[in-house]
Amino acid sequence: MTFALCIWGNCIEDRVTVEMKKKKKKKKKKEEEDEEETNNNNMNKNNCKKKKKKKKTKKKKKKKKKKKKKEEENNNNNNMNKNNCNK
């Protein structure tokens, strides 16, 4: 509700309504700033997560390749040893 005091055609709004309007404006500004910050934070988090995931997958692939090579070498060595023993 708005109350106005009018004297000779000049109306002055009640202090309460003016303060409420100011508070609403401040709230809107804060909400907009908060939204921007959260959006920026989310974007940064997403970017960081993506980078980290890519690095991890590369490392895992390298580890798997190394394991396969080691297994193959072990198998070859075992086969050679068996062959030597059989002779």
Beta strands, then each sheet from edge to edge (+ up, - down):
strand 1: 4-7
strand 2: 10-13
sheet 1: 1+ 2-
end
